[in-house]
Protein backbone atom coordinates (compact mmCIF):
# COMPACT_ATOMS: atom_id res chain seq x y z
CA UNK A 1 0.00 0.00 0.00
CA UNK A 2 2.92 2.34 0.65
CA UNK A 3 3.87 2.26 -3.03
CA UNK A 4 0.37 3.38 -4.01
CA UNK A 5 0.45 6.19 -1.45
CA UNK A 6 3.86 7.26 -2.77
CA UNK A 7 2.44 7.42 -6.28
CA UNK A 8 -0.54 9.39 -5.04
CA UNK A 9 1.76 11.93 -3.40
CA UNK A 10 3.82 12.15 -6.59
CA UNK A 11 0.75 12.81 -8.73
CA UNK A 12 -0.41 15.49 -6.30
CA UNK A 13 3.03 17.11 -6.37
CA UNK A 14 3.12 17.05 -10.16
CA UNK A 15 -0.36 18.59 -10.27
CA UNK A 16 0.75 21.47 -8.05
CA UNK A 17 3.92 21.99 -10.05
CA UNK A 18 2.02 22.12 -13.33
CA UNK A 19 -0.45 24.61 -11.88
CA UNK A 20 2.40 26.81 -10.69
CA UNK A 21 4.17 26.66 -14.04
CA UNK A 22 0.91 27.47 -15.83
CA UNK A 23 0.36 30.43 -13.53
CA UNK A 24 3.85 31.78 -14.24
CA UNK A 25 3.86 31.06 -17.98
CA UNK A 26 3.81 34.09 -20.24
CA UNK A 27 3.20 32.07 -23.41
CA UNK A 28 -0.48 31.13 -23.72
CA UNK A 29 0.33 27.83 -25.47
CA UNK A 30 2.60 26.77 -22.63
CA UNK A 31 0.01 27.89 -20.09
CA UNK A 32 -2.64 25.75 -21.75
CA UNK A 33 -0.23 22.81 -22.03
CA UNK A 34 0.59 22.86 -18.32
CA UNK A 35 -3.05 23.35 -17.34
CA UNK A 36 -4.01 20.26 -19.35
CA UNK A 37 -1.06 18.30 -18.00
CA UNK A 38 -2.02 19.28 -14.47
CA UNK A 39 -5.57 18.08 -15.09
CA UNK A 40 -4.26 14.72 -16.25
CA UNK A 41 -2.15 14.38 -13.11
CA UNK A 42 -5.16 15.43 -11.01
CA UNK A 43 -7.24 12.68 -12.60
CA UNK A 44 -4.48 10.14 -11.97
CA UNK A 45 -4.48 11.20 -8.31
CA UNK A 46 -8.26 10.75 -8.13
CA UNK A 47 -7.96 7.31 -9.68
CA UNK A 48 -5.15 6.39 -7.29
CA UNK A 49 -7.25 7.51 -4.28
CA UNK A 50 -10.10 5.29 -5.47
CA UNK A 51 -7.74 2.35 -5.91
CA UNK A 52 -6.32 2.82 -2.41
CA UNK A 53 -9.82 3.07 -0.95
CA UNK A 54 -11.00 -0.06 -2.74
CA UNK A 55 -7.98 -2.05 -1.58
CA UNK A 56 -8.43 -0.80 1.98
CA UNK A 57 -12.08 -1.88 1.93
CA UNK A 58 -11.22 -5.35 0.63
DSSP file (Angstrom, degrees, kcal/mol; ACC not computed):
  #  RESIDUE AA STRUCTURE BP1 BP2  ACC     N-H-->O    O-->H-N    N-H-->O    O-->H-N    TCO  KAPPA ALPHA  PHI   PSI    X-CA   Y-CA   Z-CA
    1    1 A X     >        0   0    0      0, 0.0     4,-2.2     0, 0.0     5,-0.2   0.000 360.0 360.0 360.0 -30.0    0.0    0.0    0.0
    2    2 A X  H  >  +     0   0    0      1,-0.2     4,-2.5     2,-0.2     5,-0.2   0.882 360.0  55.2 -60.8 -38.5    2.9    2.3    0.6
    3    3 A X  H  > S+     0   0    0      1,-0.2     4,-2.1     2,-0.2    -1,-0.2   0.902 108.1  48.6 -62.1 -40.6    3.9    2.3   -3.0
    4    4 A X  H  > S+     0   0    0      2,-0.2     4,-2.4     1,-0.2    -1,-0.2   0.904 111.5  49.3 -66.3 -40.9    0.4    3.4   -4.0
    5    5 A X  H  X S+     0   0    0     -4,-2.2     4,-2.5     2,-0.2    -2,-0.2   0.877 109.2  53.1 -66.0 -36.7    0.5    6.2   -1.5
    6    6 A X  H  X S+     0   0    0     -4,-2.5     4,-2.2     2,-0.2    -2,-0.2   0.913 110.0  47.8 -62.5 -42.5    3.9    7.3   -2.8
    7    7 A X  H  X S+     0   0    0     -4,-2.1     4,-2.7     2,-0.2    -2,-0.2   0.904 109.6  53.2 -65.2 -40.1    2.4    7.4   -6.3
    8    8 A X  H  X S+     0   0    0     -4,-2.4     4,-2.3     1,-0.2    -2,-0.2   0.941 109.8  47.7 -59.4 -47.5   -0.5    9.4   -5.0
    9    9 A X  H  X S+     0   0    0     -4,-2.5     4,-2.4     1,-0.2    -1,-0.2   0.892 111.2  51.8 -60.3 -39.9    1.8   11.9   -3.4
   10   10 A X  H  X S+     0   0    0     -4,-2.2     4,-2.7     2,-0.2    -2,-0.2   0.922 109.5  48.5 -64.5 -43.7    3.8   12.1   -6.6
   11   11 A X  H  X S+     0   0    0     -4,-2.7     4,-2.2     1,-0.2    -1,-0.2   0.895 111.9  49.7 -63.3 -39.1    0.7   12.8   -8.7
   12   12 A X  H  X S+     0   0    0     -4,-2.3     4,-2.1    -5,-0.2    -1,-0.2   0.893 111.5  48.9 -66.2 -38.9   -0.4   15.5   -6.3
   13   13 A X  H  X S+     0   0    0     -4,-2.4     4,-2.5     2,-0.2    -2,-0.2   0.927 111.3  49.0 -64.9 -45.0    3.0   17.1   -6.4
   14   14 A X  H  X S+     0   0    0     -4,-2.7     4,-2.5     1,-0.2    -2,-0.2   0.880 109.0  53.8 -63.4 -37.5    3.1   17.1  -10.2
   15   15 A X  H  X S+     0   0    0     -4,-2.2     4,-2.2     2,-0.2    -1,-0.2   0.944 110.7  45.8 -59.8 -48.3   -0.4   18.6  -10.3
   16   16 A X  H  X S+     0   0    0     -4,-2.1     4,-2.2     1,-0.2    -2,-0.2   0.891 112.4  51.0 -63.5 -40.2    0.7   21.5   -8.0
   17   17 A X  H  X S+     0   0    0     -4,-2.5     4,-2.7     2,-0.2    -1,-0.2   0.915 110.2  48.9 -64.6 -42.7    3.9   22.0  -10.0
   18   18 A X  H  X S+     0   0    0     -4,-2.5     4,-2.6     1,-0.2    -2,-0.2   0.900 110.7  50.9 -63.9 -40.4    2.0   22.1  -13.3
   19   19 A X  H  X S+     0   0    0     -4,-2.2     4,-2.1     2,-0.2    -1,-0.2   0.899 111.4  48.2 -64.1 -39.5   -0.5   24.6  -11.9
   20   20 A X  H  X S+     0   0    0     -4,-2.2     4,-1.9     2,-0.2    -2,-0.2   0.933 112.3  47.9 -65.7 -45.9    2.4   26.8  -10.7
   21   21 A X  H  X S+     0   0    0     -4,-2.7     4,-1.5     1,-0.2    -2,-0.2   0.910 111.8  50.6 -61.0 -42.3    4.2   26.7  -14.0
   22   22 A X  H  < S+     0   0    0     -4,-2.6    -1,-0.2     1,-0.2    -2,-0.2   0.898 109.3  51.4 -62.6 -39.7    0.9   27.5  -15.8
   23   23 A X  H  < S+     0   0    0     -4,-2.1    -1,-0.2     1,-0.2    -2,-0.2   0.858 115.6  41.2 -64.7 -35.4    0.4   30.4  -13.5
   24   24 A X  H  < S+     0   0    0     -4,-1.9    -1,-0.2    -5,-0.1    -2,-0.2   0.616  89.6 111.5 -88.6 -13.9    3.8   31.8  -14.2
   25   25 A X     <  -     0   0    0     -4,-1.5    -3,-0.0    -3,-0.2    -4,-0.0  -0.364  44.9-170.1 -67.5 135.5    3.9   31.1  -18.0
   26   26 A X        +     0   0    0     -2,-0.1     2,-0.5     5,-0.0    -1,-0.2   0.682  69.3  80.0 -95.0 -22.5    3.8   34.1  -20.2
   27   27 A X  S  > S-     0   0    0      1,-0.1     4,-2.4     2,-0.0     5,-0.2  -0.762  73.3-147.5 -87.5 123.8    3.2   32.1  -23.4
   28   28 A X  H  > S+     0   0    0     -2,-0.5     4,-2.4     1,-0.2     5,-0.2   0.830  96.9  54.9 -63.6 -32.6   -0.5   31.1  -23.7
   29   29 A X  H  > S+     0   0    0      2,-0.2     4,-2.3     1,-0.2    -1,-0.2   0.916 110.6  45.0 -66.4 -41.8    0.3   27.8  -25.5
   30   30 A X  H  > S+     0   0    0      2,-0.2     4,-2.6     1,-0.2     5,-0.2   0.890 111.4  54.0 -67.8 -38.2    2.6   26.8  -22.6
   31   31 A X  H  X S+     0   0    0     -4,-2.4     4,-2.1     1,-0.2    -2,-0.2   0.943 111.3  44.8 -59.4 -48.5    0.0   27.9  -20.1
   32   32 A X  H  X S+     0   0    0     -4,-2.4     4,-2.5     2,-0.2     5,-0.2   0.905 111.5  54.0 -62.5 -42.1   -2.6   25.7  -21.7
   33   33 A X  H  X S+     0   0    0     -4,-2.3     4,-2.6     1,-0.2    -2,-0.2   0.941 111.9  43.3 -57.6 -49.6   -0.2   22.8  -22.0
   34   34 A X  H  X S+     0   0    0     -4,-2.6     4,-2.3     1,-0.2    -1,-0.2   0.812 111.5  54.5 -71.6 -29.4    0.6   22.9  -18.3
   35   35 A X  H  X S+     0   0    0     -4,-2.1     4,-1.8    -5,-0.2    -1,-0.2   0.923 112.3  43.9 -65.7 -43.8   -3.0   23.4  -17.3
   36   36 A X  H  X S+     0   0    0     -4,-2.5     4,-2.0     2,-0.2    -2,-0.2   0.904 113.8  50.3 -66.8 -41.4   -4.0   20.3  -19.4
   37   37 A X  H  X S+     0   0    0     -4,-2.6     4,-2.2    -5,-0.2    -2,-0.2   0.909 109.4  51.6 -63.3 -41.7   -1.1   18.3  -18.0
   38   38 A X  H  X S+     0   0    0     -4,-2.3     4,-2.4     1,-0.2    -1,-0.2   0.883 107.6  52.8 -61.3 -39.2   -2.0   19.3  -14.5
   39   39 A X  H  X S+     0   0    0     -4,-1.8     4,-2.3     2,-0.2    -1,-0.2   0.885 107.7  51.3 -64.0 -38.8   -5.6   18.1  -15.1
   40   40 A X  H  X S+     0   0    0     -4,-2.0     4,-2.1     2,-0.2    -2,-0.2   0.916 111.6  46.6 -65.2 -42.1   -4.3   14.7  -16.3
   41   41 A X  H  X S+     0   0    0     -4,-2.2     4,-2.1     2,-0.2    -2,-0.2   0.882 110.3  54.2 -65.5 -37.1   -2.2   14.4  -13.1
   42   42 A X  H  X S+     0   0    0     -4,-2.4     4,-2.2     1,-0.2    -2,-0.2   0.913 108.9  48.3 -62.2 -42.3   -5.2   15.4  -11.0
   43   43 A X  H  X S+     0   0    0     -4,-2.3     4,-2.6     1,-0.2    -1,-0.2   0.887 109.2  52.8 -66.7 -38.0   -7.2   12.7  -12.6
   44   44 A X  H  X S+     0   0    0     -4,-2.1     4,-2.4     2,-0.2    -1,-0.2   0.891 108.8  50.7 -62.4 -38.0   -4.5   10.1  -12.0
   45   45 A X  H  X S+     0   0    0     -4,-2.1     4,-2.5     2,-0.2    -2,-0.2   0.906 109.8  49.6 -65.5 -41.5   -4.5   11.2   -8.3
   46   46 A X  H  X S+     0   0    0     -4,-2.2     4,-2.1     2,-0.2    -2,-0.2   0.932 112.4  47.6 -61.8 -45.7   -8.3   10.8   -8.1
   47   47 A X  H  X S+     0   0    0     -4,-2.6     4,-2.2     1,-0.2    -2,-0.2   0.893 111.2  50.9 -62.2 -40.2   -8.0    7.3   -9.7
   48   48 A X  H  X S+     0   0    0     -4,-2.4     4,-2.6     2,-0.2    -1,-0.2   0.900 108.1  52.4 -66.3 -40.4   -5.2    6.4   -7.3
   49   49 A X  H  X S+     0   0    0     -4,-2.5     4,-2.4     1,-0.2    -1,-0.2   0.906 110.2  49.0 -60.3 -41.3   -7.2    7.5   -4.3
   50   50 A X  H  X S+     0   0    0     -4,-2.1     4,-2.5     2,-0.2    -2,-0.2   0.894 110.8  50.0 -65.7 -40.0  -10.1    5.3   -5.5
   51   51 A X  H  X S+     0   0    0     -4,-2.2     4,-2.2     2,-0.2    -2,-0.2   0.922 111.4  48.2 -64.1 -44.3   -7.7    2.3   -5.9
   52   52 A X  H  X S+     0   0    0     -4,-2.6     4,-2.1     1,-0.2    -2,-0.2   0.913 112.7  49.0 -61.8 -43.1   -6.3    2.8   -2.4
   53   53 A X  H  X S+     0   0    0     -4,-2.4     4,-1.9     1,-0.2    -2,-0.2   0.899 111.0  49.5 -64.8 -41.0   -9.8    3.1   -0.9
   54   54 A X  H  X S+     0   0    0     -4,-2.5     4,-0.9     1,-0.2    -1,-0.2   0.874 112.5  47.1 -68.5 -35.4  -11.0   -0.1   -2.7
   55   55 A X  H  < S+     0   0    0     -4,-2.2    -1,-0.2     2,-0.2    -2,-0.2   0.854 111.1  51.8 -72.4 -33.4   -8.0   -2.1   -1.6
   56   56 A X  H  < S+     0   0    0     -4,-2.1    -2,-0.2     1,-0.2    -1,-0.2   0.854 109.8  49.8 -68.9 -34.1   -8.4   -0.8    2.0
   57   57 A X  H  <        0   0    0     -4,-1.9    -1,-0.2     1,-0.2    -2,-0.2   0.720 360.0 360.0 -76.2 -21.3  -12.1   -1.9    1.9
   58   58 A X     <        0   0    0     -4,-0.9    -1,-0.2    -5,-0.1    -2,-0.2   0.473 360.0 360.0 -79.3 360.0  -11.2   -5.4    0.6
